[in-house]
Amino acid sequence: MSYAAAVRQYQSASSIGAAADASPHKLVEMLYAGALERLAGARGAMMRGDIAAKARQIGGAVAIVEHLRLCLDRDSGGALASNLDALYEYMTHRLLKANVDNDAAALDEVLRLLREIHGAWTQIAS
């Protein structure tokens, strides 16, 4: 096993352990961080011309955004849940465009939106 593979395996095990002990609020924060990490990786892959890595990273980010969308409490979330649902749907469409068209601007837009939401979510905990 290479050093890089060992590091990835350790990080994966650490993430699983952290998730098992995390509050629901922290889990959502971890999902946002994971999506941002994947989008940063996709951005790098896009710049390098690594199509397979770009698609894999964007696919992972889309899966996280869709998971966040599916977990919205539409019954008690009111307008906030409805607005987040629409925003997550928009992000998914922009990410698919970024992947298919190699559109860095679409990727950057979603990165910016997720950073804003992640920052706001982090502020709620304080």
N, CA, C and O atoms as a GROMACS GRO file, in nm:
protein
  504
    1MET      N    1   0.085  -0.118   0.000
    1MET     CA    2   0.000   0.000   0.000
    1MET      C    3   0.089   0.124   0.000
    1MET      O    4   0.185   0.134   0.077
    2SER      N    5   0.055   0.217  -0.088
    2SER     CA    6   0.132   0.340  -0.096
    2SER      C    7   0.102   0.430   0.024
    2SER      O    8   0.002   0.412   0.094
    3TYR      N    9   0.189   0.526   0.044
    3TYR     CA   10   0.170   0.621   0.153
    3TYR      C   11   0.040   0.699   0.134
    3TYR      O   12  -0.035   0.719   0.230
    4ALA      N   13   0.012   0.743   0.010
    4ALA     CA   14  -0.110   0.819  -0.019
    4ALA      C   15  -0.234   0.736   0.010
    4ALA      O   16  -0.332   0.788   0.064
    5ALA      N   17  -0.232   0.607  -0.027
    5ALA     CA   18  -0.346   0.520  -0.001
    5ALA      C   19  -0.366   0.501   0.149
    5ALA      O   20  -0.479   0.498   0.198
    6ALA      N   21  -0.256   0.488   0.221
    6ALA     CA   22  -0.266   0.472   0.367
    6ALA      C   23  -0.324   0.596   0.432
    6ALA      O   24  -0.405   0.587   0.524
    7VAL      N   25  -0.283   0.712   0.384
    7VAL     CA   26  -0.337   0.838   0.438
    7VAL      C   27  -0.486   0.849   0.410
    7VAL      O   28  -0.563   0.887   0.498
    8ARG      N   29  -0.528   0.814   0.287
    8ARG     CA   30  -0.672   0.818   0.254
    8ARG      C   31  -0.751   0.722   0.341
    8ARG      O   32  -0.861   0.756   0.387
    9GLN      N   33  -0.697   0.604   0.365
    9GLN     CA   34  -0.766   0.506   0.449
    9GLN      C   35  -0.778   0.558   0.593
    9GLN      O   36  -0.882   0.542   0.656
   10TYR      N   37  -0.673   0.620   0.644
   10TYR     CA   38  -0.676   0.677   0.779
   10TYR      C   39  -0.778   0.790   0.787
   10TYR      O   40  -0.855   0.798   0.882
   11GLN      N   41  -0.779   0.878   0.685
   11GLN     CA   42  -0.874   0.989   0.685
   11GLN      C   43  -1.017   0.937   0.679
   11GLN      O   44  -1.105   0.992   0.746
   12SER      N   45  -1.040   0.834   0.602
   12SER     CA   46  -1.174   0.776   0.592
   12SER      C   47  -1.218   0.720   0.726
   12SER      O   48  -1.331   0.742   0.769
   13ALA      N   49  -1.129   0.646   0.792
   13ALA     CA   50  -1.162   0.589   0.923
   13ALA      C   51  -1.185   0.699   1.026
   13ALA      O   52  -1.274   0.688   1.110
   14SER      N   53  -1.106   0.806   1.020
   14SER     CA   54  -1.123   0.918   1.112
   14SER      C   55  -1.256   0.987   1.090
   14SER      O   56  -1.323   1.025   1.186
   15SER      N   57  -1.295   1.004   0.964
   15SER     CA   58  -1.423   1.067   0.932
   15SER      C   59  -1.540   0.985   0.982
   15SER      O   60  -1.637   1.039   1.034
   16ILE      N   61  -1.531   0.854   0.966
   16ILE     CA   62  -1.639   0.766   1.012
   16ILE      C   63  -1.651   0.775   1.164
   16ILE      O   64  -1.762   0.781   1.217
   17GLY      N   65  -1.539   0.775   1.233
   17GLY     CA   66  -1.542   0.787   1.379
   17GLY      C   67  -1.598   0.920   1.424
   17GLY      O   68  -1.676   0.926   1.519
   18ALA      N   69  -1.560   1.027   1.356
   18ALA     CA   70  -1.610   1.159   1.391
   18ALA      C   71  -1.760   1.168   1.366
   18ALA      O   72  -1.832   1.228   1.445
   19ALA      N   73  -1.807   1.110   1.258
   19ALA     CA   74  -1.950   1.114   1.225
   19ALA      C   75  -2.032   1.036   1.327
   19ALA      O   76  -2.144   1.076   1.360
   20ALA      N   77  -1.978   0.927   1.376
   20ALA     CA   78  -2.052   0.845   1.473
   20ALA      C   79  -2.077   0.920   1.603
   20ALA      O   80  -2.178   0.896   1.670
   21ASP      N   81  -1.988   1.010   1.638
   21ASP     CA   82  -2.000   1.084   1.764
   21ASP      C   83  -2.060   1.223   1.747
   21ASP      O   84  -2.076   1.295   1.845
   22ALA      N   85  -2.093   1.262   1.625
   22ALA     CA   86  -2.133   1.400   1.597
   22ALA      C   87  -2.282   1.422   1.621
   22ALA      O   88  -2.365   1.332   1.605
   23SER      N   89  -2.314   1.545   1.658
   23SER     CA   90  -2.453   1.588   1.670
   23SER      C   91  -2.511   1.605   1.530
   23SER      O   92  -2.435   1.612   1.434
   24PRO      N   93  -2.644   1.611   1.518
   24PRO     CA   94  -2.702   1.636   1.385
   24PRO      C   95  -2.650   1.765   1.322
   24PRO      O   96  -2.627   1.770   1.201
   25HIS      N   97  -2.632   1.868   1.401
   25HIS     CA   98  -2.580   1.995   1.349
   25HIS      C   99  -2.439   1.975   1.294
   25HIS      O  100  -2.407   2.026   1.186
   26LYS      N  101  -2.356   1.904   1.366
   26LYS     CA  102  -2.218   1.880   1.323
   26LYS      C  103  -2.216   1.792   1.197
   26LYS      O  104  -2.131   1.812   1.110
   27LEU      N  105  -2.309   1.697   1.187
   27LEU     CA  106  -2.314   1.613   1.068
   27LEU      C  107  -2.341   1.695   0.943
   27LEU      O  108  -2.279   1.673   0.838
   28VAL      N  109  -2.432   1.791   0.953
   28VAL     CA  110  -2.462   1.878   0.838
   28VAL      C  111  -2.338   1.962   0.805
   28VAL      O  112  -2.305   1.981   0.689
   29GLU      N  113  -2.272   2.011   0.908
   29GLU     CA  114  -2.149   2.088   0.888
   29GLU      C  115  -2.044   2.002   0.815
   29GLU      O  116  -1.974   2.051   0.726
   30MET      N  117  -2.033   1.876   0.854
   30MET     CA  118  -1.938   1.786   0.790
   30MET      C  119  -1.976   1.760   0.644
   30MET      O  120  -1.889   1.747   0.558
   31LEU      N  121  -2.106   1.752   0.616
   31LEU     CA  122  -2.151   1.734   0.478
   31LEU      C  123  -2.113   1.855   0.392
   31LEU      O  124  -2.064   1.839   0.280
   32TYR      N  125  -2.136   1.974   0.444
   32TYR     CA  126  -2.097   2.094   0.370
   32TYR      C  127  -1.947   2.094   0.344
   32TYR      O  128  -1.902   2.121   0.233
   33ALA      N  129  -1.868   2.063   0.447
   33ALA     CA  130  -1.722   2.060   0.432
   33ALA      C  131  -1.681   1.955   0.328
   33ALA      O  132  -1.591   1.979   0.248
   34GLY      N  133  -1.746   1.841   0.331
   34GLY     CA  134  -1.715   1.736   0.233
   34GLY      C  135  -1.747   1.778   0.092
   34GLY      O  136  -1.671   1.749  -0.001
   35ALA      N  137  -1.859   1.846   0.073
   35ALA     CA  138  -1.896   1.894  -0.060
   35ALA      C  139  -1.795   1.999  -0.108
   35ALA      O  140  -1.752   1.996  -0.223
   36LEU      N  141  -1.757   2.089  -0.019
   36LEU     CA  142  -1.658   2.191  -0.056
   36LEU      C  143  -1.524   2.128  -0.092
   36LEU      O  144  -1.459   2.171  -0.187
   37GLU      N  145  -1.484   2.027  -0.017
   37GLU     CA  146  -1.358   1.958  -0.045
   37GLU      C  147  -1.363   1.892  -0.184
   37GLU      O  148  -1.267   1.900  -0.260
   38ARG      N  149  -1.474   1.828  -0.214
   38ARG     CA  150  -1.487   1.762  -0.344
   38ARG      C  151  -1.488   1.864  -0.458
   38ARG      O  152  -1.431   1.840  -0.565
   39LEU      N  153  -1.554   1.977  -0.436
   39LEU     CA  154  -1.559   2.078  -0.542
   39LEU      C  155  -1.422   2.142  -0.564
   39LEU      O  156  -1.386   2.174  -0.677
   40ALA      N  157  -1.346   2.160  -0.457
   40ALA     CA  158  -1.209   2.210  -0.473
   40ALA      C  159  -1.126   2.109  -0.552
   40ALA      O  160  -1.047   2.147  -0.638
   41GLY      N  161  -1.144   1.981  -0.523
   41GLY     CA  162  -1.075   1.877  -0.598
   41GLY      C  163  -1.118   1.876  -0.744
   41GLY      O  164  -1.036   1.856  -0.833
   42ALA      N  165  -1.247   1.897  -0.768
   42ALA     CA  166  -1.298   1.902  -0.905
   42ALA      C  167  -1.239   2.021  -0.980
   42ALA      O  168  -1.206   2.011  -1.098
   43ARG      N  169  -1.226   2.132  -0.912
   43ARG     CA  170  -1.169   2.253  -0.973
   43ARG      C  171  -1.026   2.227  -1.016
   43ARG      O  172  -0.985   2.263  -1.126
   44GLY      N  173  -0.949   2.164  -0.928
   44GLY     CA  174  -0.812   2.130  -0.961
   44GLY      C  175  -0.804   2.032  -1.077
   44GLY      O  176  -0.723   2.048  -1.168
   45ALA      N  177  -0.889   1.931  -1.074
   45ALA     CA  178  -0.892   1.832  -1.182
   45ALA      C  179  -0.931   1.897  -1.314
   45ALA      O  180  -0.877   1.864  -1.420
   46MET      N  181  -1.025   1.990  -1.308
   46MET     CA  182  -1.068   2.060  -1.430
   46MET      C  183  -0.951   2.139  -1.488
   46MET      O  184  -0.930   2.138  -1.610
   47MET      N  185  -0.875   2.206  -1.403
   47MET     CA  186  -0.762   2.286  -1.450
   47MET      C  187  -0.650   2.198  -1.508
   47MET      O  188  -0.579   2.239  -1.599
   48ARG      N  189  -0.637   2.076  -1.454
   48ARG     CA  190  -0.534   1.983  -1.503
   48ARG      C  191  -0.580   1.906  -1.626
   48ARG      O  192  -0.500   1.840  -1.693
   49GLY      N  193  -0.709   1.913  -1.656
   49GLY     CA  194  -0.763   1.837  -1.768
   49GLY      C  195  -0.787   1.691  -1.734
   49GLY      O  196  -0.798   1.607  -1.824
   50ASP      N  197  -0.796   1.659  -1.606
   50ASP     CA  198  -0.820   1.522  -1.560
   50ASP      C  199  -0.971   1.498  -1.554
   50ASP      O  200  -1.034   1.520  -1.451
   51ILE      N  201  -1.027   1.455  -1.665
   51ILE     CA  202  -1.172   1.442  -1.680
   51ILE      C  203  -1.231   1.340  -1.581
   51ILE      O  204  -1.336   1.364  -1.522
   52ALA      N  205  -1.163   1.228  -1.563
   52ALA     CA  206  -1.215   1.124  -1.474
   52ALA      C  207  -1.220   1.173  -1.330
   52ALA      O  208  -1.320   1.151  -1.261
   53ALA      N  209  -1.115   1.239  -1.284
   53ALA     CA  210  -1.113   1.290  -1.147
   53ALA      C  211  -1.218   1.400  -1.129
   53ALA      O  212  -1.285   1.406  -1.026
   54LYS      N  213  -1.231   1.486  -1.230
   54LYS     CA  214  -1.332   1.594  -1.224
   54LYS      C  215  -1.470   1.534  -1.208
   54LYS      O  216  -1.548   1.576  -1.122
   55ALA      N  217  -1.502   1.435  -1.291
   55ALA     CA  218  -1.634   1.372  -1.286
   55ALA      C  219  -1.657   1.303  -1.152
   55ALA      O  220  -1.766   1.312  -1.096
   56ARG      N  221  -1.557   1.236  -1.101
   56ARG     CA  222  -1.569   1.166  -0.972
   56ARG      C  223  -1.593   1.266  -0.857
   56ARG      O  224  -1.678   1.244  -0.771
   57GLN      N  225  -1.518   1.374  -0.858
   57GLN     CA  226  -1.531   1.475  -0.752
   57GLN      C  227  -1.665   1.547  -0.761
   57GLN      O  228  -1.731   1.568  -0.659
   58ILE      N  229  -1.706   1.585  -0.880
   58ILE     CA  230  -1.836   1.651  -0.896
   58ILE      C  231  -1.948   1.555  -0.860
   58ILE      O  232  -2.045   1.595  -0.796
   59GLY      N  233  -1.935   1.430  -0.900
   59GLY     CA  234  -2.036   1.329  -0.863
   59GLY      C  235  -2.051   1.316  -0.713
   59GLY      O  236  -2.162   1.304  -0.662
   60GLY      N  237  -1.939   1.318  -0.640
   60GLY     CA  238  -1.944   1.311  -0.495
   60GLY      C  239  -2.011   1.433  -0.435
   60GLY      O  240  -2.089   1.421  -0.340
   61ALA      N  241  -1.982   1.550  -0.490
   61ALA     CA  242  -2.045   1.673  -0.441
   61ALA      C  243  -2.194   1.673  -0.468
   61ALA      O  244  -2.273   1.714  -0.383
   62VAL      N  245  -2.234   1.627  -0.586
   62VAL     CA  246  -2.377   1.618  -0.619
   62VAL      C  247  -2.447   1.523  -0.523
   62VAL      O  248  -2.558   1.552  -0.477
   63ALA      N  249  -2.385   1.411  -0.492
   63ALA     CA  250  -2.445   1.315  -0.398
   63ALA      C  251  -2.466   1.379  -0.261
   63ALA      O  252  -2.569   1.356  -0.197
   64ILE      N  253  -2.371   1.458  -0.216
   64ILE     CA  254  -2.385   1.525  -0.086
   64ILE      C  255  -2.496   1.629  -0.090
   64ILE      O  256  -2.579   1.635   0.001
   65VAL      N  257  -2.500   1.710  -0.195
   65VAL     CA  258  -2.605   1.812  -0.207
   65VAL      C  259  -2.742   1.746  -0.213
   65VAL      O  260  -2.837   1.794  -0.150
   66GLU      N  261  -2.753   1.639  -0.288
   66GLU     CA  262  -2.882   1.568  -0.295
   66GLU      C  263  -2.919   1.506  -0.160
   66GLU      O  264  -3.037   1.503  -0.124
   67HIS      N  265  -2.821   1.459  -0.085
   67HIS     CA  266  -2.850   1.406   0.048
   67HIS      C  267  -2.901   1.518   0.140
   67HIS      O  268  -2.998   1.500   0.213
   68LEU      N  269  -2.836   1.632   0.135
   68LEU     CA  270  -2.882   1.747   0.213
   68LEU      C  271  -3.025   1.783   0.175
   68LEU      O  272  -3.108   1.814   0.260
   69ARG      N  273  -3.052   1.778   0.047
   69ARG     CA  274  -3.186   1.812  -0.002
   69ARG      C  275  -3.290   1.712   0.048
   69ARG      O  276  -3.399   1.751   0.092
   70LEU      N  277  -3.257   1.584   0.043
   70LEU     CA  278  -3.351   1.481   0.087
   70LEU      C  279  -3.377   1.486   0.238
   70LEU      O  280  -3.481   1.441   0.285
   71CYS      N  281  -3.282   1.539   0.313
   71CYS     CA  282  -3.295   1.544   0.459
   71CYS      C  283  -3.369   1.668   0.510
   71CYS      O  284  -3.391   1.681   0.630
   72LEU      N  285  -3.407   1.757   0.420
   72LEU     CA  286  -3.480   1.877   0.463
   72LEU      C  287  -3.613   1.838   0.527
   72LEU      O  288  -3.683   1.749   0.478
   73ASP      N  289  -3.647   1.904   0.637
   73ASP     CA  290  -3.774   1.881   0.704
   73ASP      C  291  -3.875   1.979   0.645
   73ASP      O  292  -3.890   2.091   0.693
   74ARG      N  293  -3.943   1.935   0.542
   74ARG     CA  294  -4.036   2.023   0.471
   74ARG      C  295  -4.162   2.053   0.553
   74ARG      O  296  -4.226   2.155   0.532
   75ASP      N  297  -4.197   1.965   0.646
   75ASP     CA  298  -4.316   1.987   0.728
   75ASP      C  299  -4.298   2.100   0.827
   75ASP      O  300  -4.385   2.186   0.840
   76SER      N  301  -4.185   2.102   0.897
   76SER     CA  302  -4.166   2.208   0.996
   76SER      C  303  -4.065   2.312   0.952
   76SER      O  304  -4.042   2.410   1.024
   77GLY      N  305  -4.003   2.295   0.836
   77GLY     CA  306  -3.902   2.389   0.791
   77GLY      C  307  -3.956   2.513   0.724
   77GLY      O  308  -3.884   2.612   0.708
   78GLY      N  309  -4.081   2.508   0.683
   78GLY     CA  310  -4.146   2.625   0.623
   78GLY      C  311  -4.072   2.679   0.502
   78GLY      O  312  -4.022   2.604   0.418
   79ALA      N  313  -4.066   2.811   0.494
   79ALA     CA  314  -4.006   2.880   0.380
   79ALA      C  315  -3.856   2.851   0.370
   79ALA      O  316  -3.802   2.842   0.260
   80LEU      N  317  -3.790   2.836   0.484
   80LEU     CA  318  -3.647   2.809   0.481
   80LEU      C  319  -3.619   2.676   0.412
   80LEU      O  320  -3.530   2.668   0.327
   81ALA      N  321  -3.692   2.573   0.447
   81ALA     CA  322  -3.674   2.442   0.383
   81ALA      C  323  -3.707   2.450   0.235
   81ALA      O  324  -3.637   2.390   0.152
   82SER      N  325  -3.810   2.521   0.202
   82SER     CA  326  -3.849   2.537   0.061
   82SER      C  327  -3.741   2.610  -0.018
   82SER      O  328  -3.709   2.570  -0.130
   83ASN      N  329  -3.686   2.716   0.040
   83ASN     CA  330  -3.580   2.791  -0.028
   83ASN      C  331  -3.452   2.708  -0.042
   83ASN      O  332  -3.387   2.712  -0.147
   84LEU      N  333  -3.417   2.634   0.062
   84LEU     CA  334  -3.299   2.548   0.054
   84LEU      C  335  -3.320   2.438  -0.051
   84LEU      O  336  -3.228   2.404  -0.125
   85ASP      N  337  -3.439   2.384  -0.057
   85ASP     CA  338  -3.470   2.282  -0.156
   85ASP      C  339  -3.445   2.336  -0.297
   85ASP      O  340  -3.381   2.270  -0.379
   86ALA      N  341  -3.495   2.454  -0.324
   86ALA     CA  342  -3.477   2.516  -0.455
   86ALA      C  343  -3.329   2.546  -0.481
   86ALA      O  344  -3.280   2.528  -0.593
   87LEU      N  345  -3.258   2.593  -0.379
   87LEU     CA  346  -3.117   2.624  -0.395
   87LEU      C  347  -3.035   2.497  -0.421
   87LEU      O  348  -2.948   2.496  -0.508
   88TYR      N  349  -3.063   2.391  -0.347
   88TYR     CA  350  -2.992   2.264  -0.370
   88TYR      C  351  -3.020   2.210  -0.510
   88TYR      O  352  -2.930   2.158  -0.576
   89GLU      N  353  -3.144   2.223  -0.556
   89GLU     CA  354  -3.178   2.178  -0.691
   89GLU      C  355  -3.100   2.260  -0.794
   89GLU      O  356  -3.046   2.205  -0.890
   90TYR      N  357  -3.094   2.390  -0.774
   90TYR     CA  358  -3.019   2.478  -0.863
   90TYR      C  359  -2.870   2.439  -0.865
   90TYR      O  360  -2.809   2.431  -0.971
   91MET      N  361  -2.814   2.415  -0.745
   91MET     CA  362  -2.673   2.376  -0.737
   91MET      C  363  -2.647   2.246  -0.814
   91MET      O  364  -2.546   2.234  -0.883
   92THR      N  365  -2.737   2.152  -0.801
   92THR     CA  366  -2.721   2.025  -0.871
   92THR      C  367  -2.719   2.047  -1.022
   92THR      O  368  -2.635   1.990  -1.092
   93HIS      N  369  -2.809   2.129  -1.072
   93HIS     CA  370  -2.811   2.159  -1.215
   93HIS      C  371  -2.683   2.229  -1.260
   93HIS      O  372  -2.629   2.198  -1.366
   94ARG      N  373  -2.635   2.322  -1.180
   94ARG     CA  374  -2.512   2.394  -1.214
   94ARG      C  375  -2.391   2.299  -1.213
   94ARG      O  376  -2.302   2.310  -1.296
   95LEU      N  377  -2.390   2.206  -1.117
   95LEU     CA  378  -2.279   2.111  -1.112
   95LEU      C  379  -2.281   2.016  -1.231
   95LEU      O  380  -2.176   1.981  -1.285
   96LEU      N  381  -2.399   1.975  -1.272
   96LEU     CA  382  -2.409   1.889  -1.390
   96LEU      C  383  -2.360   1.964  -1.514
   96LEU      O  384  -2.291   1.907  -1.599
   97LYS      N  385  -2.395   2.092  -1.524
   97LYS     CA  386  -2.347   2.175  -1.635
   97LYS      C  387  -2.195   2.189  -1.628
   97LYS      O  388  -2.126   2.179  -1.729
   98ALA      N  389  -2.143   2.212  -1.508
   98ALA     CA  390  -1.998   2.225  -1.491
   98ALA      C  391  -1.927   2.099  -1.538
   98ALA      O  392  -1.821   2.106  -1.601
   99ASN      N  393  -1.985   1.985  -1.507
   99ASN     CA  394  -1.923   1.858  -1.545
   99ASN      C  395  -1.929   1.836  -1.695
   99ASN      O  396  -1.827   1.806  -1.758
  100VAL      N  397  -2.046   1.852  -1.754
  100VAL     CA  398  -2.065   1.823  -1.896
  100VAL      C  399  -1.991   1.923  -1.984
  100VAL      O  400  -1.927   1.886  -2.082
  101ASP      N  401  -2.000   2.051  -1.949
  101ASP     CA  402  -1.943   2.157  -2.033
  101ASP      C  403  -1.804   2.202  -1.989
  101ASP      O  404  -1.746   2.293  -2.049
  102ASN      N  405  -1.750   2.139  -1.885
  102ASN     CA  406  -1.620   2.180  -1.831
  102ASN      C  407  -1.624   2.330  -1.797
  102ASN      O  408  -1.532   2.406  -1.830
  103ASP      N  409  -1.732   2.369  -1.731
  103ASP     CA  410  -1.762   2.509  -1.704
  103ASP      C  411  -1.712   2.549  -1.564
  103ASP      O  412  -1.778   2.522  -1.463
  104ALA      N  413  -1.596   2.612  -1.560
  104ALA     CA  414  -1.536   2.653  -1.433
  104ALA      C  415  -1.621   2.758  -1.362
  104ALA      O  416  -1.626   2.760  -1.239
  105ALA      N  417  -1.689   2.844  -1.437
  105ALA     CA  418  -1.772   2.948  -1.376
  105ALA      C  419  -1.889   2.886  -1.299
  105ALA      O  420  -1.923   2.933  -1.191
  106ALA      N  421  -1.951   2.782  -1.355
  106ALA     CA  422  -2.061   2.714  -1.286
  106ALA      C  423  -2.010   2.648  -1.158
  106ALA      O  424  -2.076   2.652  -1.055
  107LEU      N  425  -1.894   2.587  -1.166
  107LEU     CA  426  -1.834   2.523  -1.049
  107LEU      C  427  -1.803   2.627  -0.942
  107LEU      O  428  -1.831   2.606  -0.824
  108ASP      N  429  -1.744   2.738  -0.983
  108ASP     CA  430  -1.712   2.846  -0.888
  108ASP      C  431  -1.836   2.904  -0.823
  108ASP      O  432  -1.834   2.941  -0.706
  109GLU      N  433  -1.944   2.914  -0.900
  109GLU     CA  434  -2.069   2.966  -0.844
  109GLU      C  435  -2.119   2.877  -0.732
  109GLU      O  436  -2.159   2.926  -0.626
  110VAL      N  437  -2.118   2.747  -0.754
  110VAL     CA  438  -2.164   2.654  -0.652
  110VAL      C  439  -2.070   2.656  -0.531
  110VAL      O  440  -2.115   2.650  -0.417
  111LEU      N  441  -1.940   2.664  -0.556
  111LEU     CA  442  -1.844   2.676  -0.446
  111LEU      C  443  -1.878   2.797  -0.359
  111LEU      O  444  -1.880   2.788  -0.236
  112ARG      N  445  -1.904   2.911  -0.423
  112ARG     CA  446  -1.936   3.034  -0.350
  112ARG      C  447  -2.064   3.017  -0.268
  112ARG      O  448  -2.070   3.055  -0.151
  113LEU      N  449  -2.167   2.960  -0.330
  113LEU     CA  450  -2.294   2.940  -0.260
  113LEU      C  451  -2.278   2.846  -0.140
  113LEU      O  452  -2.329   2.873  -0.032
  114LEU      N  453  -2.206   2.737  -0.161
  114LEU     CA  454  -2.186   2.642  -0.051
  114LEU      C  455  -2.102   2.703   0.060
  114LEU      O  456  -2.127   2.676   0.178
  115ARG      N  457  -2.003   2.783   0.025
  115ARG     CA  458  -1.922   2.849   0.129
  115ARG      C  459  -2.009   2.941   0.214
  115ARG      O  460  -1.995   2.946   0.336
  116GLU      N  461  -2.100   3.014   0.149
  116GLU     CA  462  -2.189   3.104   0.223
  116GLU      C  463  -2.280   3.026   0.318
  116GLU      O  464  -2.296   3.063   0.434
  117ILE      N  465  -2.339   2.918   0.268
  117ILE     CA  466  -2.428   2.838   0.351
  117ILE      C  467  -2.350   2.772   0.464
  117ILE      O  468  -2.395   2.771   0.578
  118HIS      N  469  -2.234   2.718   0.432
  118HIS     CA  470  -2.149   2.654   0.533
  118HIS      C  471  -2.112   2.754   0.642
  118HIS      O  472  -2.117   2.722   0.761
  119GLY      N  473  -2.074   2.874   0.602
  119GLY     CA  474  -2.039   2.978   0.700
  119GLY      C  475  -2.157   3.014   0.789
  119GLY      O  476  -2.141   3.029   0.910
  120ALA      N  477  -2.274   3.027   0.730
  120ALA     CA  478  -2.393   3.059   0.809
  120ALA      C  479  -2.426   2.943   0.904
  120ALA      O  480  -2.462   2.965   1.020
  121TRP      N  481  -2.414   2.822   0.854
  121TRP     CA  482  -2.443   2.704   0.937
  121TRP      C  483  -2.347   2.697   1.055
  121TRP      O  484  -2.388   2.664   1.167
  122THR      N  485  -2.222   2.726   1.032
  122THR     CA  486  -2.121   2.725   1.138
  122THR      C  487  -2.152   2.832   1.242
  122THR      O  488  -2.131   2.810   1.362
  123GLN      N  489  -2.201   2.947   1.198
  123GLN     CA  490  -2.234   3.055   1.290
  123GLN      C  491  -2.351   3.018   1.382
  123GLN      O  492  -2.359   3.066   1.495
  124ILE      N  493  -2.441   2.934   1.334
  124ILE     CA  494  -2.554   2.892   1.416
  124ILE      C  495  -2.506   2.822   1.542
  124ILE      O  496  -2.565   2.840   1.649
  125ALA      N  497  -2.401   2.743   1.531
  125ALA     CA  498  -2.348   2.669   1.646
  125ALA      C  499  -2.293   2.761   1.752
  125ALA      O  500  -2.297   2.728   1.870
  126SER      N  501  -2.240   2.878   1.712
  126SER     CA  502  -2.184   2.969   1.810
  126SER      C  503  -2.293   3.054   1.864
  126SER      O  504  -2.269   3.139   1.950
   0.00000   0.00000   0.00000
